[in-house]
Amino acid sequence: MYSCTHIKEKILPEELDEYLSKGWYRMVHTIFAANILRREGQLVNAIWLRHPLKEWESGTTFKKLSKRNASFRIEFGPLDITASHETLYSIYRNYKFEDDQADLRQSLFGPETSNPFDSWVVNCYDDDKLIAAGIFDKGINSAAGIVSFFDPAYEKFSLGTYLIYLKMIFCKSQGLDYFYPGYVLTGVPEFDYKLSIGRNSTEYFQLSTEKWLPWSEFNKEEWHLENMLFHLEKTKEELEAKGKFAKLVYYDPFDITFYSQYAGQFWDCPVYLNLGVVEGYETELIVKYDIKSRQNQFFLTELTTEEDYVVRDGKTYCVVLQWFDRVNQ
């Protein structure tokens, strides 16, 4: 599974629990699953995490943060986006990402006006001034951290990290079993803070078995992208040794399927082999390495032309591939 999106008007709390337990997550008003993502133009592995709250302890880091931030007022409640939230989010996004068009409601819900999730917020105040906020979705037995943002003037207080601890402590006090902080990306240390808040109790989702395993057991065998490239290159070499054509192709818009209006319409595999035209038919044969079953899968697809490809940095990219049909073996 590379990318998949479900669009629902309402996601019940028990449904959210089920989705989260299978490695799915929230994006705007939809819920999606993805294991390979594109970041700053590069493909990376997304490894999904969760923290079993019964085993999790806040530890010394939270004690230090609590002491440092003792003068601030904390409030929890169902999400109600105010003008103060919008202003704070805009300031934060512009400071962090030079995004001067940030809109919290748009970021959370996209073009929709309703929220299909049971969303909550933790607000942090300095006197009556909102200086930080963290949003999370609640299920029956679990919760997912969605976004946190803070006033850059208070950066020395580590409010982003502080809010994550507060969310988890609140969820544990409510009797929830799991907190899902999202993913880490291989080779992108920016997300590793999600491990530091509970490394001894952190679990990761193993796609091949659909099981949650201790982070201590994680190794590079779980790197989906590298495994896929290795097996496709191996298949390419075997075919070429037999005198057969095989070309490694990157599919440029594979992640467009994350967005609701394109869900299910496009090929969702970032890299595949093109074996050329099937003799006697107006189709081409392509090979996908399925990262879940860890086996090659064959598909027939529409004929492509030179205009369907571009070459960048020595790699061939296909820019459109809409029709494809699985070949039963």
Long-range contacts (C-beta under 8 A, 24 or more apart in sequence): 1-33, 1-34, 1-35, 1-207, 1-291, 1-292, 2-34, 2-35, 2-36, 2-254, 2-268, 2-269, 2-270, 2-291, 3-32, 3-33, 3-34, 3-36, 3-254, 3-255, 3-257, 3-258, 3-268, 4-32, 4-33, 4-34, 4-257, 4-263, 4-268, 5-30, 5-31, 5-32, 5-257, 5-258, 5-259, 5-260, 5-263, 5-264, 6-30, 6-31, 6-32, 6-263, 7-260, 7-263, 8-116, 9-114, 9-116, 10-116, 11-116, 11-117, 13-118, 13-138, 13-139, 13-140, 14-139, 14-140, 15-139, 16-117, 16-118, 16-137, 16-138, 16-139, 16-142, 16-144, 17-139, 17-140, 17-141, 17-142, 20-50, 20-139, 20-142, 20-144, 20-178, 20-180, 21-142, 21-178, 21-212, 22-205, 22-210, 23-48, 23-205, 23-207, 23-210, 25-144, 25-180, 25-182, 25-183, 26-117, 26-137, 26-144, 26-146, 27-258, 28-107, 28-108, 28-109, 28-110, 28-112, 29-108, 29-109, 29-110, 29-112, 29-114, 29-115, 29-116, 29-260, 30-110, 30-260, 30-263, 32-258, 34-255, 34-258, 35-207, 35-224, 35-291, 36-224, 36-225, 36-228, 36-270, 36-291, 37-185, 37-255, 38-255, 38-270, 39-185, 39-188, 43-225, 43-270, 43-271, 44-185, 44-186, 44-187, 44-188, 44-225, 45-185, 45-186, 45-222, 45-223, 45-224, 45-225, 45-226, 46-183, 46-184, 46-185, 47-183, 47-184, 47-185, 47-186, 47-204, 47-205, 47-218, 47-222, 48-180, 48-182, 48-183, 48-204, 48-205, 49-180, 49-181, 49-182, 49-183, 49-184, 49-194, 49-195, 49-202, 49-203, 49-204, 49-205, 49-215, 50-142, 50-178, 50-179, 50-180, 50-181, 50-202, 50-203, 50-205, 50-212, 51-168, 51-178, 51-179, 51-180, 51-181, 51-197, 51-198, 51-201, 51-202, 51-203, 52-177, 52-178, 52-201, 52-203, 53-168, 53-171, 53-172, 53-176, 53-177, 53-178, 53-179, 54-172, 54-177, 55-201, 56-168, 56-172, 56-179, 56-198, 56-201, 57-201, 58-165, 58-168, 58-169, 61-161, 61-165, 61-196, 61-197, 62-162, 62-165, 62-169, 65-157, 65-158, 65-161, 65-162, 65-165, 66-162, 68-157, 68-158, 69-124, 69-157, 69-159, 69-162, 71-126, 72-124, 72-125, 72-126, 72-131, 72-157, 73-124, 73-125, 73-126, 73-127, 74-122, 74-123, 74-124, 74-125, 74-166, 75-122, 75-123, 75-125, 76-120, 76-121, 76-122, 76-123, 76-170, 77-120, 77-121, 77-123, 78-118, 78-119, 78-120, 78-121, 79-115, 79-119, 79-120, 79-121, 79-135, 80-121, 81-105, 81-108, 84-130, 85-121, 85-130, 85-133, 88-130, 88-131, 88-132, 88-133, 88-149, 88-150, 88-151, 89-133, 89-149, 91-151, 91-152, 92-149, 92-150, 92-151, 92-152, 93-149, 95-152, 96-152, 107-147, 108-135, 108-146, 108-147, 110-260, 119-146, 122-163, 122-166, 122-167, 122-170, 124-150, 124-159, 124-162, 124-163, 126-154, 131-159, 132-159, 132-160, 132-162, 132-163, 133-163, 134-163, 134-164, 134-166, 134-167, 136-167, 136-171, 138-171, 138-174, 138-176, 139-176, 141-176, 141-177, 141-178, 142-176, 142-177, 142-178, 142-179, 142-180, 143-167, 143-171, 143-176, 143-178, 143-179, 143-180, 144-179, 144-180, 144-181, 144-182, 145-179, 145-180, 145-181, 145-182, 161-193, 161-197, 164-193, 164-194, 164-197, 165-197, 168-197, 168-198, 186-223, 186-225, 207-291, 207-292, 208-291, 208-292, 208-293, 208-294, 224-291, 225-270, 225-271, 227-289, 227-291, 227-294, 228-271, 228-289, 228-291, 229-271, 231-289, 231-294, 231-296, 232-271, 232-272, 232-273, 232-287, 232-289, 235-273, 235-287, 235-289, 235-296, 236-273, 239-273, 239-275, 244-275, 245-275, 245-276, 246-273, 246-274, 246-275, 246-287, 247-273, 247-274, 247-276, 247-316, 248-272, 248-273, 248-315, 248-316, 249-273, 249-274, 249-286, 249-309, 249-316, 249-317, 249-318, 250-315, 250-316, 250-317, 250-318, 251-317, 251-318, 251-321, 252-310, 252-317, 252-318, 252-319, 253-319, 253-320, 265-322, 266-321, 266-322, 267-301, 267-321, 267-322, 267-324, 274-304, 274-318, 277-303, 285-327, 286-324, 297-326, 298-326, 298-327, 298-329, 299-324, 299-325, 299-326, 299-327, 300-324, 300-325, 300-327, 301-325
